């Protein structure tokens, strides 16, 4: 498995985790827990954005990995 493939797989898993955190925040009745889930989803979003930037860099340096 290439680095690009691993990054793409990690991005997919992080997006899933972020969606789960958003669902938990919507379902939570405890405001403190809801805020914690929202914060965690936000941080996860920042990590996703960083990895997307890294993936673009990888794909620009190694065009054979683009779109795979």
PyMOL commands that place a pseudoatom at each C-alpha (Angstrom):
pseudoatom trace, name=CA, resn=UNK, resi=1, chain=A, elem=C, hetatm=0, pos=[0.000, 0.000, 0.000]
pseudoatom trace, name=CA, resn=UNK, resi=2, chain=A, elem=C, hetatm=0, pos=[1.402, 3.383, -0.978]
pseudoatom trace, name=CA, resn=UNK, resi=3, chain=A, elem=C, hetatm=0, pos=[1.653, 6.388, 1.292]
pseudoatom trace, name=CA, resn=UNK, resi=4, chain=A, elem=C, hetatm=0, pos=[-1.047, 8.127, -0.754]
pseudoatom trace, name=CA, resn=UNK, resi=5, chain=A, elem=C, hetatm=0, pos=[-3.356, 5.138, -0.315]
pseudoatom trace, name=CA, resn=UNK, resi=6, chain=A, elem=C, hetatm=0, pos=[-2.764, 5.105, 3.422]
pseudoatom trace, name=CA, resn=UNK, resi=7, chain=A, elem=C, hetatm=0, pos=[-3.473, 8.836, 3.686]
pseudoatom trace, name=CA, resn=UNK, resi=8, chain=A, elem=C, hetatm=0, pos=[-6.703, 8.410, 1.696]
pseudoatom trace, name=CA, resn=UNK, resi=9, chain=A, elem=C, hetatm=0, pos=[-7.757, 5.512, 3.917]
pseudoatom trace, name=CA, resn=UNK, resi=10, chain=A, elem=C, hetatm=0, pos=[-6.983, 7.558, 7.032]
pseudoatom trace, name=CA, resn=UNK, resi=11, chain=A, elem=C, hetatm=0, pos=[-8.998, 10.486, 5.649]
pseudoatom trace, name=CA, resn=UNK, resi=12, chain=A, elem=C, hetatm=0, pos=[-11.994, 8.220, 5.087]
pseudoatom trace, name=CA, resn=UNK, resi=13, chain=A, elem=C, hetatm=0, pos=[-11.751, 6.889, 8.638]
pseudoatom trace, name=CA, resn=UNK, resi=14, chain=A, elem=C, hetatm=0, pos=[-11.413, 10.391, 10.088]
pseudoatom trace, name=CA, resn=UNK, resi=15, chain=A, elem=C, hetatm=0, pos=[-14.450, 11.603, 8.138]
pseudoatom trace, name=CA, resn=UNK, resi=16, chain=A, elem=C, hetatm=0, pos=[-16.401, 8.678, 9.568]
pseudoatom trace, name=CA, resn=UNK, resi=17, chain=A, elem=C, hetatm=0, pos=[-15.247, 9.499, 13.084]
pseudoatom trace, name=CA, resn=UNK, resi=18, chain=A, elem=C, hetatm=0, pos=[-16.153, 13.151, 12.589]
pseudoatom trace, name=CA, resn=UNK, resi=19, chain=A, elem=C, hetatm=0, pos=[-19.653, 12.175, 11.427]
pseudoatom trace, name=CA, resn=UNK, resi=20, chain=A, elem=C, hetatm=0, pos=[-20.076, 9.949, 14.470]
pseudoatom trace, name=CA, resn=UNK, resi=21, chain=A, elem=C, hetatm=0, pos=[-19.010, 12.765, 16.784]
pseudoatom trace, name=CA, resn=UNK, resi=22, chain=A, elem=C, hetatm=0, pos=[-21.558, 15.077, 15.147]
pseudoatom trace, name=CA, resn=UNK, resi=23, chain=A, elem=C, hetatm=0, pos=[-24.275, 12.458, 15.616]
pseudoatom trace, name=CA, resn=UNK, resi=24, chain=A, elem=C, hetatm=0, pos=[-23.332, 12.056, 19.274]
pseudoatom trace, name=CA, resn=UNK, resi=25, chain=A, elem=C, hetatm=0, pos=[-23.472, 15.811, 19.798]
pseudoatom trace, name=CA, resn=UNK, resi=26, chain=A, elem=C, hetatm=0, pos=[-26.916, 15.979, 18.213]
pseudoatom trace, name=CA, resn=UNK, resi=27, chain=A, elem=C, hetatm=0, pos=[-28.182, 13.091, 20.342]
pseudoatom trace, name=CA, resn=UNK, resi=28, chain=A, elem=C, hetatm=0, pos=[-26.669, 14.259, 23.624]
pseudoatom trace, name=CA, resn=UNK, resi=29, chain=A, elem=C, hetatm=0, pos=[-28.910, 15.886, 26.193]
pseudoatom trace, name=CA, resn=UNK, resi=30, chain=A, elem=C, hetatm=0, pos=[-26.014, 16.888, 28.428]
pseudoatom trace, name=CA, resn=UNK, resi=31, chain=A, elem=C, hetatm=0, pos=[-24.770, 20.304, 27.290]
pseudoatom trace, name=CA, resn=UNK, resi=32, chain=A, elem=C, hetatm=0, pos=[-21.239, 19.654, 28.536]
pseudoatom trace, name=CA, resn=UNK, resi=33, chain=A, elem=C, hetatm=0, pos=[-21.042, 16.395, 26.608]
pseudoatom trace, name=CA, resn=UNK, resi=34, chain=A, elem=C, hetatm=0, pos=[-22.570, 18.046, 23.553]
pseudoatom trace, name=CA, resn=UNK, resi=35, chain=A, elem=C, hetatm=0, pos=[-19.900, 20.771, 23.665]
pseudoatom trace, name=CA, resn=UNK, resi=36, chain=A, elem=C, hetatm=0, pos=[-17.160, 18.144, 24.042]
pseudoatom trace, name=CA, resn=UNK, resi=37, chain=A, elem=C, hetatm=0, pos=[-18.420, 16.240, 20.980]
pseudoatom trace, name=CA, resn=UNK, resi=38, chain=A, elem=C, hetatm=0, pos=[-18.636, 19.458, 18.970]
pseudoatom trace, name=CA, resn=UNK, resi=39, chain=A, elem=C, hetatm=0, pos=[-15.101, 20.421, 19.980]
pseudoatom trace, name=CA, resn=UNK, resi=40, chain=A, elem=C, hetatm=0, pos=[-13.792, 16.965, 19.098]
pseudoatom trace, name=CA, resn=UNK, resi=41, chain=A, elem=C, hetatm=0, pos=[-15.517, 17.101, 15.698]
pseudoatom trace, name=CA, resn=UNK, resi=42, chain=A, elem=C, hetatm=0, pos=[-13.955, 20.513, 15.094]
pseudoatom trace, name=CA, resn=UNK, resi=43, chain=A, elem=C, hetatm=0, pos=[-10.465, 19.294, 15.952]
pseudoatom trace, name=CA, resn=UNK, resi=44, chain=A, elem=C, hetatm=0, pos=[-11.019, 16.266, 13.732]
pseudoatom trace, name=CA, resn=UNK, resi=45, chain=A, elem=C, hetatm=0, pos=[-11.983, 18.655, 10.932]
pseudoatom trace, name=CA, resn=UNK, resi=46, chain=A, elem=C, hetatm=0, pos=[-8.694, 20.493, 11.357]
pseudoatom trace, name=CA, resn=UNK, resi=47, chain=A, elem=C, hetatm=0, pos=[-6.777, 17.216, 11.141]
pseudoatom trace, name=CA, resn=UNK, resi=48, chain=A, elem=C, hetatm=0, pos=[-8.752, 16.291, 8.011]
pseudoatom trace, name=CA, resn=UNK, resi=49, chain=A, elem=C, hetatm=0, pos=[-7.892, 19.636, 6.406]
pseudoatom trace, name=CA, resn=UNK, resi=50, chain=A, elem=C, hetatm=0, pos=[-4.199, 19.160, 7.213]
pseudoatom trace, name=CA, resn=UNK, resi=51, chain=A, elem=C, hetatm=0, pos=[-4.185, 15.656, 5.754]
pseudoatom trace, name=CA, resn=UNK, resi=52, chain=A, elem=C, hetatm=0, pos=[-6.015, 16.842, 2.624]
pseudoatom trace, name=CA, resn=UNK, resi=53, chain=A, elem=C, hetatm=0, pos=[-3.265, 19.440, 2.137]
pseudoatom trace, name=CA, resn=UNK, resi=54, chain=A, elem=C, hetatm=0, pos=[-0.649, 16.743, 2.613]
pseudoatom trace, name=CA, resn=UNK, resi=55, chain=A, elem=C, hetatm=0, pos=[-2.408, 14.485, 0.114]
pseudoatom trace, name=CA, resn=UNK, resi=56, chain=A, elem=C, hetatm=0, pos=[-2.418, 17.282, -2.481]
pseudoatom trace, name=CA, resn=UNK, resi=57, chain=A, elem=C, hetatm=0, pos=[1.317, 17.687, -1.914]
pseudoatom trace, name=CA, resn=UNK, resi=58, chain=A, elem=C, hetatm=0, pos=[1.901, 13.958, -2.338]
pseudoatom trace, name=CA, resn=UNK, resi=59, chain=A, elem=C, hetatm=0, pos=[-0.180, 13.874, -5.510]
pseudoatom trace, name=CA, resn=UNK, resi=60, chain=A, elem=C, hetatm=0, pos=[1.611, 16.888, -6.991]
pseudoatom trace, name=CA, resn=UNK, resi=61, chain=A, elem=C, hetatm=0, pos=[5.023, 15.359, -6.259]
pseudoatom trace, name=CA, resn=UNK, resi=62, chain=A, elem=C, hetatm=0, pos=[4.003, 11.872, -7.396]
pseudoatom trace, name=CA, resn=UNK, resi=63, chain=A, elem=C, hetatm=0, pos=[1.387, 12.289, -10.179]
pseudoatom trace, name=CA, resn=UNK, resi=64, chain=A, elem=C, hetatm=0, pos=[0.929, 8.520, -10.546]
pseudoatom trace, name=CA, resn=UNK, resi=65, chain=A, elem=C, hetatm=0, pos=[-0.943, 8.531, -7.202]
pseudoatom trace, name=CA, resn=UNK, resi=66, chain=A, elem=C, hetatm=0, pos=[-3.443, 11.187, -8.257]
pseudoatom trace, name=CA, resn=UNK, resi=67, chain=A, elem=C, hetatm=0, pos=[-7.014, 9.964, -8.309]
pseudoatom trace, name=CA, resn=UNK, resi=68, chain=A, elem=C, hetatm=0, pos=[-6.261, 6.412, -7.221]
for i in range(1, 68): cmd.bond("trace and resi %d" % i, "trace and resi %d" % (i + 1))
show_as sticks, trace
zoom trace
